[in-house]
């Protein structure tokens, strides 16, 4: 959000005051140019950056020194950070949250990487990314984070959740990209689940019950056979005793 006219005047006064504290005389034209270049950044950040300049600088106040202390001006990833992130995009399973500057730089380096020259690909990437970054900073453009979806749903959820937590992406923007939450089980669903569990228990226990029944029947048959043999053995004895 650009500065209001009142805030712009306050920034100009702070620039002059900071230069004076550092023992520097600043021409009105130079102060106005610095204030104009700072107008694209949040007012509170400008005030804190100038405060740091007064505490940390030992030389002249410069626009570069102020911008170096503006969080919004340094929200883009460094070249090495961007390269490490871009390499993840070569894995089709991996979800990547990156910026258009990183994507364009990696597109320039990808043919070199495909040829097997990782060092050359990194050099190509860094050169292109630095140009992209310089243009973004010159226009005071903040990082515009976008999503390159991978096939792994679990990794997708982790990466997108981290991006939301880091403030890179708003939650509503990624809600449709995340897997739906588990639905609550209805009463009918609970009853159906209970029937399934009961059926599975019956299937598991059935072999044991069947075996017990067979063993019981075998014992009964064995007892019946033994009784029959005893009766057959007793019959001749009874006949001999009667002679």
Secondary structure as GFF3:
##gff-version 3
##sequence-region A 1 243
A	DSSP	alpha_helix	5	21	.	.	.	ID=ss1
A	DSSP	alpha_helix	28	38	.	.	.	ID=ss2
A	DSSP	alpha_helix	43	56	.	.	.	ID=ss3
A	DSSP	alpha_helix	63	68	.	.	.	ID=ss4
A	DSSP	three_ten_helix	71	74	.	.	.	ID=ss5
A	DSSP	alpha_helix	79	88	.	.	.	ID=ss6
A	DSSP	beta_strand	96	99	.	.	.	ID=ss7
A	DSSP	alpha_helix	100	114	.	.	.	ID=ss8
A	DSSP	alpha_helix	118	138	.	.	.	ID=ss9
A	DSSP	beta_strand	145	148	.	.	.	ID=ss10
A	DSSP	alpha_helix	153	165	.	.	.	ID=ss11
A	DSSP	alpha_helix	171	174	.	.	.	ID=ss12
A	DSSP	three_ten_helix	175	177	.	.	.	ID=ss13
A	DSSP	alpha_helix	187	241	.	.	.	ID=ss14
###
